[in-house]
Amino acid sequence: MACIATSHAAEPMAPQGGALAGERPRVIVSTDIGGSDPDDFQSMVHLLLYADVLDIEGLVSSPPQQGRARHIHEVIDAYENDYPHLKRHARHFPTPASLRAITRQGAVDAAPQRGWGTATKGSRWIISRAKAKQERPLWVLVWGSITDLAQAVHDDPTIKGKIRVYSIGSWNSKMDRAARDYLFTSHADLWWIESDTTFRGMYVGGDQSGDRGNLTFVDRHVKGHGAMGDLFYSMKRDIKMGDTPSLLYLLRGHLNDPQLPHWGGAYVKTVHGANYWTDDPRKALAESNRAGARTVSKWRQDYLEDWRQRMDWTLKN
């Protein structure tokens, strides 16, 4: 990993800006949903509960190995059941049909050693949305392997000026290390937040008293809350959803500066490139030796309360 730059931005009291403050980020999610870890189902449910404040432009299945686009459709099916109730609270929720129309299958195998291989429907979709006539950047949230994004950047490097990447690393990076290393070594100018440990603050640390615990929150505020709540609970009965900090980053925080507080963490710039940020190594910000995790867990009460209200939107009454 590159050396960490020494300067840190001053932190305001709470995250400012973001989608919940009226901004509308353009978003593509690349996910290994349906693979070995059920937490991507959880994160997809959470994402669709906030679809009214985002412009979701793509849902790409990027395993590799297990996991297919049909698993994304499984969550959209649950969303369709809850859609009439959600629309009573916010009119900008996208139709289920529009979400199905932007779902694509990406790479099902890891990239060869060079880091890129053959274009997929997923990688082509990333390119097409990045090249859309939009002044707003396209946020690519990587919840699984980074295979399709690496392929897209290889096939059309001009999109780097149009996209911003927030990737959940750790195990995901190991699933296609060649693609990750290709982007890191050959495209140092990519705007990229690489979260290797910070994301674990989603379920480690923070105020977990009362109904804020990983188990108790789901039991009281997710289970029995619409088709999406039941799907969430059937996949995993406690909060994991380690990919969700990439979404939380967009919901609350100054999108242009990863060093400032966000619900999805605060990151440090390194000397690797002009626009590359990663986990803050300061011990005071670690949770259970996970660097930077406290920059997410400190906002646990806030983002759980906001999520609780949206889960209630799925109820008939």
PyMOL commands that set and color helices and strands:
alter all, ss='L'
color gray80, all
select helices_A, chain A and resi 19-21+39-49+51-53+69-87+96-101+121-130+147-155+157-161+171-175+177-186+198-202+210-212+214-221+226-235+245-251+283-285+294-297+300-313
alter helices_A, ss='H'
color red, helices_A
select strands_A, chain A and resi 26-31+55-61+103-105+138-142+163-168+192-195+268-269+276-278
alter strands_A, ss='S'
color yellow, strands_A
deselect
rebuild
show_as cartoon
